[in-house]
Amino acid sequence: MADFDLAVVGGGINGTGIARDAAGRGLRVLLVEQNDLASGTSSASSKLIHGGLRYLEQGWLRLVRESLAEREVMLRMAPHLIRPMRFVLPAEPAMRPPWMLRAGLFVYDHLGGRKILPPTRTIDLARDPLGAPLREPHGQGFEYSDCVADDARLVVLSALDAAERGAVIRTRTRCIRAERGAAWRLVLEVRGRRDLATARVLVDATGPWIKQFAGEVLRQEAPVPARLDKGSHIVVPRLFEHDRAYVLQAHDRRIVFAIPFQRDFTLIGTTDQGFAGELATVTPSVDEITYLCHVANRHFCARITPADVVWSFAGVRSLHDDGAKRAQNVSRDYVLALDEREAPLLTVYGGKITTYRRLAEQALDRLAHLFEAGPAWTRDSRLPGGEFPWDGIGRLAAETRRARPFLSEAHAWRLVRAYGTRVDRVLGPARSIEDLGPWLGADLTGAEVRYLMEREWAQTEDDVLWRRTKLGLRFSPDERERLAKFMAAMVGGP
Ligand SMILES: Cc1cc2nc3c(=O)[nH]c(=O)nc-3n(C[C@H](O)[C@H](O)[C@H](O)COP(=O)(O)OP(=O)(O)OC[C@H]3O[C@@H](n4cnc5c(N)ncnc54)[C@H](O)[C@@H]3O)c2cc1C
């Protein structure tokens, strides 16, 4: 008998989503990730849980409808990681006429069965305070709803939920060979050591590594043609004081978002272009950074240059190649390809953070005839720590501060946003800030790092500073070194 029913390669949003769904249906699941969870595209998204207003222009109705409906399902599933956001879209008649925006937003409001999120409203940018940060605050604008999320933590908490339902999650474990017979025989590499595992079904959720995985590990062609597209973001000190985001129309018809980020910053992105290069080290080019600064400067009073960029990141998506010429015209919809010639292989193309739960559900439905597995279950589920109402985060933060008055307001909010109702597991029996162990920089304490290492697979400073938290934005090089030493001591190093 094979060791596992299902082996999933890839610890991004799609791999962890599928592992979680499968484990919850009672299957024996293995997930392997060559690096850290969410170290690929899934921590480099625009962090939107959205229908994709722009996709209406492309006529991708199926994807928009499903994504719009998923916004509220996701908000209920992870109310700590996901929050409603209002987006301000200034009308620029030279780009897209206001009637077109209004019509698009009408469809957007009505297509997905919206219950929680407020509808679109029209605003007069000359009078409304939301016009104030803009260079040309005149004419009409629209304010509509979507959500924003902590993409990397969605991945980690999906993996955690999968593990709590019995899945085996192995990070820093690379699948270097997959031999196919009546079952799959996987050769895994873990810190230079070889290991073997067998599974009845293999899921390729390697995202942009799809061609490499097919060629080098499976030694076959990818079942459908894939295309790689890169997008970049920059983070700068906040460009405006309020809590809404802006949707900017660039001259080349691209859409650029400017989103409040981590309280003191603005996230600006994204670019969109074909990609060929080394996936392990993908970064924004100088041209992309300059482009994003230029789009921001064209719209906002505040001026930025590349020297203001405190952080930047780039991600690559693997999309089903539908032959479109321009990157922004390639369908963002996902494709699941099932090959049952011998031991079954399911290959995942595309997908969005927004639709990962649905993608996982459909993946398991496609495999249903192969197992005696339980029914779909994730629609009304919660991710770990998300067991509270979608609008209950303020109450949770207040309760946490009442129980632990030594936490500052900002600290309590950061912790409940990351851990939700599991904040008590992070803080343990602490009754004072000193009880949380050494202070390591910003508001990161030894207790939190210990929790991340013991429960959330964190092994390096980057795992902690950029994927489990975003405290990398606030850490100095000295603090980073102190964190590295603390983590080394935790695993018995120097
Ligand atoms: C610029 C950009 C912005 C985006 N913005 C949004 C957004 O705002 N909202 C939204 O909903 N979606 C967005 N998306 C889409 C979304 O981010 C991606 O579709 C999604 O993250 C893809 O997840 P994945 O799990 O398929 O791939 P990945 O996250 O890349 O995961 C694949 C994993 O497989 C691992 N792997 C590869 N080969 C092996 C191997 N041999 N052994 C073990 N592990 C292996 C990799 O290390 C990697 O971690 C955006 C995408 C991009 C590029």
The ligand as a Gaussian input file, in Angstrom:
#p B3LYP/6-31G(d) Opt

LIG

0 1
 C        2.179000      40.017000      -9.346000
 C        1.019000      39.155000      -8.941000
 C       -0.041000      39.722000      -8.244000
 C       -1.124000      38.937000      -7.879000
 N       -2.124000      39.485000      -7.157000
 C       -3.178000      38.749000      -6.772000
 C       -4.198000      39.315000      -5.980000
 O       -4.141000      40.475000      -5.596000
 N       -5.244000      38.530000      -5.637000
 C       -5.336000      37.229000      -6.030000
 O       -6.333000      36.601000      -5.695000
 N       -4.361000      36.642000      -6.749000
 C       -3.283000      37.369000      -7.127000
 N       -2.272000      36.810000      -7.848000
 C       -2.345000      35.385000      -8.195000
 C       -1.801000      34.508000      -7.078000
 O       -0.825000      35.165000      -6.320000
 C       -1.185000      33.249000      -7.660000
 O       -2.010000      32.685000      -8.626000
 C       -0.955000      32.204000      -6.583000
 O       -0.174000      32.741000      -5.545000
 C       -0.278000      30.981000      -7.165000
 O       -0.084000      30.078000      -6.119000
 P        0.598000      28.664000      -6.370000
 O        0.411000      27.886000      -5.130000
 O        0.082000      28.075000      -7.628000
 O        2.132000      29.002000      -6.677000
 P        3.319000      29.394000      -5.682000
 O        2.883000      30.259000      -4.579000
 O        4.447000      29.909000      -6.506000
 O        3.722000      28.002000      -5.043000
 C        4.420000      27.007000      -5.744000
 C        5.415000      26.399000      -4.773000
 O        5.950000      25.209000      -5.324000
 C        7.255000      25.050000      -4.791000
 N        7.982000      24.081000      -5.622000
 C        8.298000      24.207000      -6.933000
 N        8.968000      23.107000      -7.352000
 C        9.070000      22.268000      -6.285000
 C        9.655000      20.972000      -6.091000
 N       10.289000      20.323000      -7.078000
 N        9.570000      20.400000      -4.845000
 C        8.959000      21.051000      -3.828000
 N        8.391000      22.288000      -3.971000
 C        8.437000      22.878000      -5.181000
 C        7.814000      26.465000      -4.856000
 O        8.916000      26.647000      -3.983000
 C        6.601000      27.305000      -4.480000
 O        6.590000      27.675000      -3.109000
 C       -1.162000      37.568000      -8.221000
 C       -0.095000      37.001000      -8.932000
 C        0.981000      37.781000      -9.285000
 C        2.125000      37.179000     -10.020000

